[in-house]
């Protein structure tokens, strides 16, 4: 898994991302998100928005990149770092889809909400 590098890893479209999200039941269609983009300040802005929403009583999931030591640093639920067991469980539960679709590491990490929701008992409507 994830052995493709350079030109072999490049995909010009979103086919693998769409297929992987579909294999998860398209959870991205069932909750509200804020996508922060730009050159500078994305991490600060995202953390500030999460803090504001938490203080207003909302449950928040925050995904930032890159990480310094551990992949789980990227994923926070109500300010708490995701447990490594949750990430490993996600991969184990979805291994057949991962191997069948063969997404790049970038494409695999996009549906982070599929890790966050079940681990925290959050239900999709």
Secondary structure, DSSP 8 states (H G I E B T S, - for coil): -----GGGG--SSSHHHHHHHHHTT-GGGSS------SSS-HHHHHHHHHHHHHHTT---EEE-S--SS-GGGGEEETTEE--HHHHHHHHHHTHHHHHHH---HHHHHHTTHHHHHHHTT----
